[in-house]
Amino acid sequence: MKQTILVVEDDKMIRELITIYLHQAGYEVVEASDGEEAKEVFIATHPCLIVLDLMLPKLSGEEFCQWVLEQQRNEVSIIMLTAKSRTEDKINGLKMGADDYIVKPFEPEELLAHIEAVLRRTGQFCQKITHDGLCIKPRKGEVVLYDKEIKLTKHEFQILFYFMENPNVVISRENLMNQLYPYTDKIIMDRTIDAHIKKLRKKIEVNPTKPERIVTVRGMGYKFVAE
């Protein structure tokens, strides 16, 4: 389960440099070039950590940071990466809620070391899988659709987790039965699985009658679609 990092930086060269290094280190990386775009990307991807420039167009880094902390303080870490080098700026950034503060110019290896140190402290709270705004947190037993928490039953949660761990893979009803009822001697009918899927679709699909996330593969089973 790769951890996702959001890089918010208006300088394209710096943003691409950071992205390359993080990809090489095994992270999923999403990008934003201004504060408003960063909001949209944050809601869609639910990152574990944000590398945040402060001097951004449209919405400042400080304003974006405040917005993030209001959303989910305990589930995302923030490293401020900025040219603001005064001691006062560093103190204000850390007081605002940043987990770390790095001054430009910087070495990519240094940034990577800081990221790894922060995630070592907070990574256990950041186990999640996200596809197109749908985020499942297996350790916490939570599901969030964009910015709204979705309440699922135990079986609905198990099905969704299994689907999201295996995106774009056709999964048979028999396979799903084995996931939900691994130790039972009872006969589980196909329609039991279909009923769970129907209820799950009502909670995560825009139009449950024309599902786009969990689609039926006729004669084979179901598939969780992740572009």
Secondary structure as UniProt FT lines:
FT   STRAND          4..8
FT   HELIX           12..24
FT   TURN            25..26
FT   STRAND          28..32
FT   HELIX           35..45
FT   STRAND          49..52
FT   HELIX           61..72
FT   HELIX           73..75
FT   STRAND          77..82
FT   HELIX           87..96
FT   STRAND          100..103
FT   HELIX           108..122
FT   HELIX           123..125
FT   STRAND          129..131
FT   TURN            132..133
FT   STRAND          134..137
FT   TURN            138..141
FT   STRAND          142..145
FT   TURN            146..147
FT   STRAND          148..150
FT   HELIX           154..165
FT   TURN            167..168
FT   STRAND          170..171
FT   HELIX           173..180
FT   TURN            182..183
FT   HELIX           190..204
FT   TURN            208..209
FT   STRAND          214..217
FT   TURN            218..220
FT   STRAND          221..224
//
